[in-house]
């Protein structure tokens, strides 16, 4: 909702009429394509880098 109202400046009726697919397309326009989830090796690297 914050993205729709704040960043896209949609009115409440326009926001609630959006389909999930339309909202996802708007998010991709701002954030780019989704990144792959972190794998075990990536997690291990982060844990080694930030041991706290």
N, C-alpha and C positions, 0 to 999 in steps of 0.2 A: 504494500500500500504506500509506503514511504516513497518508493521509486516511482510509482504511478502518479501520485499526487505531487511529489516534490520535483523529481527530475523531469518527468514527462509533462507535468502541469496539466494532467487530465482532470476533468470534473468528476465528481463521484459517480454520476450516471454513466459517463463514458468509461470509467475504469471498470465498473461492475459489468458492463456489456462486453468487455474484452474476453476472448477465449484464452485458456492457458497457452495455447500455441502462439497467439498474437503477443501476449505478454513476454513469452520466452524470446520471440523474435526481437522485441524492443530491447530486452536485456542484452542480447547478443550484439545489437548495434552499438551499445555503450561499452560492454565489457569484452567483446570479442568472443571467439568460440570457447566452449568449455574445455578445461584442461583435463588430462587423464588423472584419475585418482592416484594418490601416493602409494607406491608399492613398498614391499618389505625392505628392499635395498635403500630406497629413498628415506624411509623412516629410520633405518639404522644410521644412515649418514647424518640426518638431523640430530639424532640422539647423541652421536659422537661429537658433533659440533657444539651442541648445547646440552651438556650433561646434567644440568640442574634439574 
